[in-house]
Amino acid sequence: MSYLKRISCRCWIGVLLAAGIATALGADSGPLRVGVAKVDITPADPTGLANLWETRFEGVHDKIYARALFFDNGATTAAVVAIDTVEFADASALVQRIAREIGIPATNIILAASHNHNAPMVSLANIGGTRKNGPGAPAFVAKVENDLLAVIRQAKANLQPVRIGVGTGTAYVNINRDQLTPAGGYKLGRNPDGPSDRTVWVVRFDTAAGEPMALFTNYAVHAVVLGSKNTQLTGDLPGATSRFVEQRYNDKVISLWTPGAGGDQNPVAMGNSPDAQKNFNLVDSLGQILGEEIVRVADNIKTAVPQGKISGTERIVTCPGKKNDPEARARGEIKFLDADPVSFRLVLLMIDRIALAAVPGEVGTRIYQRLRKESPLNQTIMVTLSNGRIGYIPDDAAYDNPTFEVNGSPLKKGCGESSIISAFLEMIGKN
């Protein structure tokens, strides 16, 4: 069933309760079991594909992967998948396929793209069709969708009793990118005085015997160490981070990297050298810095046998839309026109007392900082670029400045931030 609820930001939140949610919330559950798996999704021939800037690939520098966690408590199941790729334009059909073929409630599925700009999109084109994925896209997308089902099935086959623990650290790998120029405008650059969240989230999963088997990690940064002219397919910073962590544990641990609220965050250093190898060296260095902190946090986490709770809830948010005025842009001015309303799906997945707040967009730092402050759960983690991408979602205060994110957002001021906060607080309150 569904109903509409009016909220103060003049937006509408439609609440959709998928079949089976009530059963999942009310059913008696047993001990929590978790399985983990990793599948190589690197295209055999990347030359028909392009990065986010439509630069065609000439080869593969390092492989890209899909990593999955599967959860089962005897009453319901859930899956979280981290993918080393740019984004899904809209993953709703894929989520329904996973739900249908594997038997997971659609509200219990999170597909999180790393937003790695130097891997192909899991779609034929960027949102709105503004950027194309290359002629090899149909075959690549079909293969990756099958790979995602395969990695979830493998994780399900690896189910076992677990111990879980959560920890946080700090890594200075990101920096606010909205730089004010002397002329008074904004550009993508470095703004050390702007808001940044440098929290490193780590959820550690151990076997019943206490041996680490998987890490779920989350950090807020754009995966753009390598720029638009790079021609080698790569996992960029997320790939380098997971690779470092897994090697540190002798490849006996699978490390999932998910993006936090990094819509306004770039890496603290970016590869601008004409020497491609120096740029890849920088990727590895930043990956090691972030990876070292993940390992330090993970090694200090004390795990325990969890409660068996798994629950998923969703909300459909609809906000007034906007678009840039092309005539004003031609004059060097910024002016917005009304556009069609934009709807997007929020998912709250609760595993034990860990709240994964999944958003299909690039969220501004202050939105997550507010959610974390107002949430009654200490372990509230925002996973962005999940199950699709609608574009940038800046906080309300950011709209006072014509930043890249504000100019590129499809949402009018006054809806995105309040809708996200209200929806997640409501869903958390019912768990």
CORUR-V911106 format. One record per backbone hydrogen bond with DSSP energy under -1.0 kcal/mol. NH is the residue of the N-H (numbers start at 1). CO is the residue of the C=O. E is the energy in kcal/mol with one decimal. If there is no record, write none. Layout:
NH|CO|E ; NH|CO|E
//
This chain:
5|13|-1.5 ; 7|11|-1.2 ; 10|7|-1.4 ; 12|318|-1.8 ; 13|5|-1.4 ; 14|316|-2.8 ; 15|3|-2.1 ; 17|1|-1.3 ; 21|18|-2.0 ; 24|20|-2.4 ; 25|21|-2.6 ; 26|22|-2.3 ; 27|23|-2.2 ; 30|73|-3.7 ; 33|72|-3.0 ; 34|160|-2.5 ; 35|70|-2.3 ; 37|68|-1.8 ; 39|66|-2.9 ; 41|64|-2.2 ; 49|46|-2.3 ; 50|133|-1.3 ; 51|55|-2.2 ; 52|117|-2.4 ; 54|51|-2.2 ; 57|49|-2.3 ; 58|231|-3.3 ; 59|231|-1.1 ; 61|233|-2.7 ; 62|233|-1.4 ; 66|39|-2.6 ; 67|82|-2.5 ; 68|37|-2.5 ; 69|80|-2.6 ; 70|35|-2.8 ; 71|78|-3.0 ; 72|33|-2.3 ; 73|76|-1.9 ; 78|71|-1.8 ; 79|108|-2.4 ; 80|69|-2.2 ; 81|110|-2.9 ; 82|67|-2.9 ; 83|112|-2.7 ; 84|65|-2.4 ; 85|83|-2.1 ; 86|120|-1.2 ; 91|387|-1.4 ; 95|91|-2.9 ; 96|92|-2.2 ; 97|93|-2.0 ; 98|94|-2.6 ; 99|95|-2.6 ; 100|96|-2.5 ; 101|97|-3.0 ; 102|98|-2.4 ; 103|99|-1.2 ; 108|105|-2.3 ; 109|106|-1.2 ; 110|79|-2.1 ; 112|81|-3.2 ; 113|385|-2.1 ; 114|83|-2.5 ; 115|85|-1.7 ; 116|85|-1.3 ; 117|223|-1.8 ; 119|116|-1.0 ; 122|87|-2.5 ; 123|121|-1.0 ; 126|131|-3.4 ; 129|126|-2.9 ; 133|124|-2.0 ; 136|48|-3.2 ; 137|134|-1.8 ; 140|136|-2.0 ; 141|137|-3.3 ; 142|138|-2.1 ; 143|139|-2.2 ; 144|140|-2.8 ; 145|141|-2.4 ; 146|142|-1.8 ; 147|143|-2.6 ; 148|144|-2.5 ; 149|145|-1.6 ; 150|146|-2.2 ; 151|147|-2.6 ; 152|148|-1.8 ; 153|149|-2.4 ; 154|150|-2.4 ; 155|151|-2.2 ; 156|152|-2.4 ; 157|153|-2.2 ; 159|156|-1.4 ; 160|34|-1.0 ; 162|32|-1.0 ; 163|206|-1.9 ; 164|304|-3.0 ; 165|204|-1.8 ; 167|202|-2.6 ; 169|200|-1.9 ; 171|198|-1.9 ; 173|171|-1.2 ; 175|266|-2.0 ; 177|264|-2.1 ; 179|177|-1.3 ; 179|187|-2.3 ; 181|185|-3.4 ; 184|181|-2.2 ; 187|179|-2.1 ; 189|177|-3.0 ; 191|176|-2.9 ; 194|191|-1.8 ; 200|169|-2.4 ; 201|218|-2.2 ; 202|167|-2.4 ; 203|216|-2.8 ; 204|165|-3.0 ; 205|214|-2.7 ; 206|163|-3.1 ; 207|211|-2.8 ; 210|207|-2.2 ; 213|205|-3.0 ; 214|205|-1.7 ; 215|254|-2.3 ; 216|203|-2.6 ; 217|256|-2.7 ; 218|201|-1.5 ; 219|258|-1.7 ; 222|265|-1.6 ; 224|222|-1.7 ; 230|227|-1.2 ; 233|59|-2.8 ; 234|118|-2.2 ; 239|235|-2.4 ; 240|236|-2.5 ; 241|237|-2.4 ; 242|238|-2.5 ; 243|239|-2.4 ; 244|240|-2.2 ; 245|241|-2.5 ; 246|242|-2.7 ; 247|243|-2.2 ; 248|244|-2.2 ; 249|245|-1.3 ; 250|247|-1.9 ; 251|246|-3.5 ; 252|249|-1.8 ; 254|213|-1.8 ; 256|215|-3.1 ; 258|217|-1.7 ; 260|219|-2.5 ; 262|260|-2.2 ; 263|363|-2.5 ; 265|262|-1.9 ; 266|175|-2.5 ; 268|173|-2.4 ; 271|225|-3.0 ; 272|270|-1.2 ; 279|275|-1.3 ; 280|276|-2.0 ; 281|277|-2.2 ; 282|278|-1.8 ; 283|279|-1.9 ; 284|280|-2.2 ; 285|281|-2.1 ; 286|282|-2.7 ; 287|283|-2.5 ; 288|284|-2.1 ; 289|285|-2.2 ; 290|286|-2.4 ; 291|287|-2.6 ; 292|288|-3.2 ; 293|289|-1.4 ; 294|290|-2.1 ; 295|291|-2.6 ; 296|292|-2.5 ; 297|293|-2.6 ; 298|294|-2.9 ; 299|295|-2.8 ; 301|298|-1.3 ; 304|164|-1.8 ; 311|350|-1.9 ; 313|348|-2.0 ; 315|346|-2.0 ; 316|14|-2.9 ; 317|344|-3.1 ; 318|12|-2.6 ; 319|342|-2.8 ; 322|410|-1.8 ; 323|337|-1.9 ; 325|335|-3.0 ; 329|325|-2.4 ; 330|326|-2.0 ; 332|329|-1.8 ; 333|328|-3.0 ; 337|323|-3.4 ; 339|321|-1.7 ; 342|319|-2.8 ; 344|317|-2.6 ; 346|315|-3.1 ; 347|358|-1.9 ; 348|313|-2.8 ; 349|356|-2.4 ; 350|311|-3.3 ; 351|354|-2.3 ; 352|309|-2.6 ; 354|351|-2.3 ; 355|379|-2.9 ; 356|349|-2.6 ; 357|381|-3.1 ; 358|347|-3.1 ; 359|383|-2.3 ; 361|359|-1.3 ; 362|391|-2.5 ; 364|393|-2.2 ; 367|364|-1.0 ; 368|364|-1.1 ; 369|365|-2.3 ; 370|366|-1.9 ; 371|367|-2.3 ; 372|368|-3.1 ; 373|369|-1.8 ; 374|370|-2.5 ; 375|371|-2.0 ; 380|378|-1.1 ; 381|355|-3.1 ; 383|357|-2.5 ; 384|259|-2.6 ; 385|361|-1.5 ; 386|359|-2.0 ; 387|111|-2.8 ; 389|89|-1.3 ; 390|360|-2.2 ; 393|362|-3.0 ; 399|396|-1.3 ; 400|397|-1.6 ; 401|398|-1.9 ; 403|401|-2.3 ; 407|403|-2.7 ; 408|404|-1.9 ; 412|320|-2.5 ; 419|415|-2.6 ; 420|416|-2.2 ; 421|417|-2.5 ; 422|418|-2.6 ; 423|419|-2.5 ; 424|420|-2.3 ; 425|421|-2.5 ; 426|422|-2.2 ; 427|423|-2.5 ; 428|424|-2.9 ; 429|425|-2.2 ; 430|426|-1.0 ; 431|428|-1.7
//
